Amino acid sequence: MNFWEAQRKARSKTGLYVTLFVILTLLCAAAVELALRYFAADNYRPSEPIMAIAFVAITFAVALFQYSMFSVYGGGYVAESVGGYRISSQSHNPQERQLYNVVEEMALASSLPIPAVYIIPAGQINAFAAGLTSENAAIAITAGALGKLHRDELQGVIAHEFGHIYNGDMAISLRLAAMVMGFFFVFYLALRLLQLSGLRSDERGSDNNGGRRGGNPVAIAALILILAGALMWFFGSLLKCSISRQREYLADACAVQFTRNPQGIANALRKIGKENIQDMPKEGSAYSHLYFDNHLGLSALFATHPPLDKRIEAIEGRTYMPEEWKNE
């Protein structure tokens, strides 16, 4: 079936983007080192690339801290942080019991443990899976989805989220988000460093040999780090969104694999396309790339999800991948 090929191509593209993410970090660290050696040549001449090492160390240290915090608290922490409440198979609410039954069915179909199940009190149709492993994963779905989706559509949405768990997408997304946070921290730290350096707009100068700049080396380093941190945050965000878009096609393919019913998830996407509300909790903006869909109010460049019509076309056309992948 075509979804096997779609899964292979989505995985290969994700590997490419993750590699670019690491290469981009190392290249930026090298650029920071070279720029500082050029613009502060009179004051910065160490035998080792201290600034490059510091840039990489700070970025990865912050990323590791963010990632370890998520590892400790698991997927339930994310669901509860956006106002979700956990349900069980013993719920007296018919909709909640149906949801839990669907989750159990998809756990069996995917050969995965039954995750914690949460409901988010939001009116729009949406869902997400969170957690670093299948053992600490959680699936959250909105009250709007429970009220608006038929059972086969609900099954398609839940199967899509199991696809993210099955393929390790949650861990990938959180690692990338942690890296972007590391870049942002470098930018913030450089701003504080610039403030402490006492740089003034008229504190500029150059030596008489080749036009290299002297002046306050701490201020020069801060300015270089501000530029590097801002650029890395921007390009890192672009890469994160690109990876997220690829993984959505992969999860859609898995939804068909687990349910054997393409129309379930396709019809759910159609209903989302007809909605014109943005009702997800503001606290969840950091996790928007985890959502089942996040198509409202985003430019194509920073969109974390592919266009709905492309996803539906890929599912109903039995290609399970965008048109541009076919010849790759």
C-alpha positions in Angstrom: 0.0 0.0 0.0 1.2 3.6 -0.7 1.3 4.6 2.9 4.4 2.5 3.4 6.2 4.6 0.8 4.8 7.8 2.3 6.2 6.8 5.7 9.6 6.0 4.2 9.9 9.4 2.5 8.6 11.3 5.5 11.3 9.7 7.7 14.0 10.4 5.2 13.0 14.0 5.0 12.9 14.4 8.7 16.4 12.9 9.0 17.6 15.5 6.4 16.1 18.4 8.3 17.4 17.3 11.7 20.9 17.0 10.1 20.5 20.5 8.8 19.6 21.7 12.2 22.8 20.4 13.8 24.9 21.7 10.9 23.3 25.1 11.1 24.2 25.3 14.8 27.9 24.3 14.2 28.2 26.8 11.3 26.8 29.6 13.3 29.2 28.8 16.2 32.1 29.0 13.7 30.8 32.3 12.3 30.6 33.8 15.8 34.2 32.8 16.5 35.5 34.2 13.2 33.6 37.4 13.6 34.9 38.0 17.1 38.4 37.3 16.0 38.0 39.8 13.2 36.2 42.7 14.9 38.0 42.4 18.3 41.4 41.2 17.0 43.3 43.5 19.5 41.6 41.9 22.5 40.5 38.4 21.5 43.2 36.1 20.4 42.9 32.8 22.3 44.5 29.7 21.0 41.2 27.8 21.3 37.8 28.7 19.8 36.4 29.7 23.2 33.4 31.7 21.8 32.3 28.9 19.4 32.5 26.3 22.2 30.6 28.6 24.5 27.9 29.2 21.9 27.4 25.4 21.3 27.6 24.7 25.1 25.0 27.2 26.1 22.6 26.2 23.3 22.8 22.5 24.0 22.8 23.0 27.8 19.5 25.0 27.7 18.0 22.5 25.2 19.0 19.6 27.5 17.5 21.3 30.5 14.2 21.9 28.7 14.1 18.3 27.4 14.9 16.8 30.8 12.1 18.7 32.4 9.6 17.3 29.9 11.1 13.9 30.4 10.3 14.1 34.1 6.7 15.2 33.8 5.7 13.4 30.7 2.7 14.0 28.4 0.2 14.5 31.1 2.0 17.6 32.2 1.4 19.2 28.8 -2.2 18.2 28.7 -2.8 19.6 32.2 -0.9 22.8 31.5 -3.5 23.7 28.8 -6.4 22.9 31.2 -7.1 19.3 30.2 -8.6 16.8 32.6 -8.0 13.1 32.6 -10.7 10.6 32.0 -10.9 6.8 32.6 -12.8 3.8 31.2 -15.1 4.1 34.3 -16.5 7.5 33.2 -20.3 7.9 33.4 -20.3 10.3 30.4 -21.2 8.4 27.1 -18.9 10.6 25.0 -16.0 10.1 27.3 -16.6 6.3 27.4 -16.7 6.3 23.6 -13.5 8.2 23.4 -11.7 5.8 25.8 -13.0 2.8 23.8 -11.6 4.3 20.6 -8.2 4.9 22.3 -8.2 1.3 23.5 -9.0 0.1 19.9 -6.2 2.2 18.4 -3.7 1.0 21.1 -4.5 -2.5 20.1 -4.2 -1.7 16.3 -0.8 0.0 16.8 0.5 -2.5 19.4 1.2 0.4 21.8 0.3 0.9 25.5 -2.9 2.7 26.3 -1.9 6.3 27.0 -3.4 8.7 29.5 -6.5 10.3 27.9 -7.4 14.0 28.5 -10.2 16.3 27.4 -9.4 20.0 26.8 -12.4 22.3 27.4 -12.1 24.1 24.0 -14.8 24.4 21.3 -12.7 23.8 18.1 -11.9 20.4 16.7 -8.3 19.6 17.7 -6.1 17.0 19.5 -2.5 16.3 20.3 -0.2 13.6 21.6 2.6 14.5 24.1 5.3 12.6 25.9 8.8 11.3 25.1 8.0 7.6 25.0 5.0 5.4 24.5 5.1 4.6 28.3 4.6 8.3 29.4 2.5 9.5 26.5 -0.8 11.2 26.7 -3.5 12.0 24.2 -5.6 15.1 24.6 -8.7 15.9 22.5 -10.9 18.9 22.7 -14.5 18.9 23.8 -15.4 20.4 20.4 -14.0 17.4 18.7 -16.1 15.1 20.9 -19.2 17.0 20.1 -18.7 17.5 16.4 -17.1 14.3 15.1 -18.8 11.0 14.3 -17.2 7.9 15.7 -15.2 7.0 12.5 -13.9 10.6 12.3 -13.0 10.5 16.0 -11.2 7.2 15.3 -9.2 8.8 12.5 -8.1 11.7 14.7 -7.1 9.4 17.5 -5.3 7.1 15.1 -3.4 10.1 13.7 -2.2 10.9 17.3 -1.2 7.3 17.8 0.8 7.7 14.6 2.8 10.4 16.3 3.5 8.2 19.3 4.3 5.2 17.1 6.9 7.1 15.0 8.5 9.0 17.9 7.3 12.4 16.5 6.7 13.8 20.0 10.3 13.3 21.0 11.6 14.8 17.8 9.3 17.8 18.2 10.3 18.4 21.7 14.0 18.1 21.0 13.7 20.7 18.2 11.6 23.0 20.4 14.3 22.7 23.1 17.0 23.6 20.6 15.1 26.7 19.4 14.7 27.7 23.1 18.5 27.3 23.4 18.9 29.8 20.5 16.5 32.2 22.1 18.4 32.0 25.4 21.7 32.9 23.6 19.9 35.9 22.2 18.5 36.9 25.6 21.9 36.4 27.3 23.6 38.5 24.7 21.1 41.3 25.3 21.9 41.3 29.0 25.6 41.2 28.3 25.3 44.2 26.0 23.5 46.1 28.7 26.1 45.3 31.3 28.9 46.2 29.0 27.8 49.9 29.0 28.0 50.1 25.2 27.2 53.6 23.8 26.2 54.5 20.3 29.4 56.7 20.0 31.8 54.0 21.2 33.0 53.0 17.8 36.4 53.0 16.4 38.9 51.2 14.2 42.6 50.7 14.2 44.8 51.9 11.4 45.8 48.5 10.2 43.3 46.9 7.9 40.2 48.5 9.3 39.6 46.1 12.1 37.5 47.4 14.9 38.7 47.7 18.5 36.7 49.1 21.4 35.0 47.1 24.1 35.4 43.4 23.3 32.5 42.4 25.6 30.2 44.7 23.7 31.4 43.4 20.4 30.9 39.8 21.5 27.4 40.7 22.7 26.5 42.3 19.4 27.8 39.3 17.5 25.8 36.9 19.8 22.6 38.9 19.4 22.8 38.7 15.6 23.7 35.0 15.8 21.0 34.1 18.3 18.4 36.0 16.3 19.3 34.4 13.1 19.5 30.9 14.6 16.1 31.4 16.3 14.6 32.4 13.0 16.1 29.7 10.9 15.6 27.1 13.7 11.9 28.0 13.8 11.7 27.5 10.0 13.3 24.1 10.3 11.1 23.1 13.2 8.0 24.0 11.2 9.3 22.1 8.1 9.9 19.0 10.1 6.5 19.3 11.8 4.8 19.5 8.4 6.6 16.3 7.2 5.6 14.4 10.3 1.9 15.3 9.8 1.8 13.5 6.5 3.5 10.5 8.2 0.9 10.5 11.0 -2.0 10.8 8.4 -0.5 7.7 6.7 -0.4 5.9 10.0 -4.0 6.8 10.7 -5.1 5.0 7.5 -2.8 2.1 8.4 -4.4 1.6 11.9 -8.0 2.2 10.9 -8.1 0.9 7.3 -10.6 3.7 6.7 -9.2 6.8 4.8 -12.6 8.5 4.9 -12.6 8.8 8.7 -9.6 11.1 9.0 -10.4 12.8 5.6 -13.9 13.8 6.8 -12.5 15.0 10.1 -10.1 17.3 8.2 -13.1 18.6 6.1 -15.0 19.5 9.2 -11.9 21.4 10.6 -11.7 23.3 7.3 -15.3 24.5 7.7 -14.6 25.9 11.2 -13.6 29.5 11.6 -12.7 29.6 15.3 -9.5 29.6 17.2 -10.4 28.4 20.6 -7.3 26.5 21.9 -6.0 27.7 25.3 -3.4 30.5 25.1 -1.2 28.5 27.5 -0.7 25.9 24.7 0.9 28.2 22.1 4.3 26.6 22.8 2.8 23.3 21.8 0.9 24.4 18.7 3.1 22.2 16.5 1.8 19.2 18.4 -1.8 19.8 17.5 -3.8 17.8 15.0 -4.3 21.0 13.0 -3.1 24.6 13.4 -4.1 26.2 10.2 -5.6 29.5 11.3 -3.7 32.7 11.4 -0.3 31.4 10.2 1.8 32.3 7.2 2.8 29.4 4.9 6.4 30.0 5.9 5.9 29.4 9.6 2.9 27.0 9.3 3.5 23.9 11.5 1.0 21.9 9.4 0.4 21.3 5.7 -2.7 22.8 4.1 -5.8 20.9 4.8 -6.6 20.4 1.1 -3.2 18.8 0.5 -3.6 16.4 3.4 -7.1 15.4 2.2 -5.8 15.0 -1.4 -3.0 12.8 -0.2 -5.3 10.6 1.9 -8.1 10.2 -0.7 -5.7 9.9 -3.6 -4.2 6.9 -1.7 -0.7 8.5 -2.1 -0.4 9.6 1.6 2.2 12.1 0.5 2.2 15.6 -1.2 2.4 15.7 -5.0 5.9 17.1 -5.0 7.3 14.0 -3.1 6.3 11.5 -5.9 9.2 12.0 -8.1 11.9 12.1 -5.4 
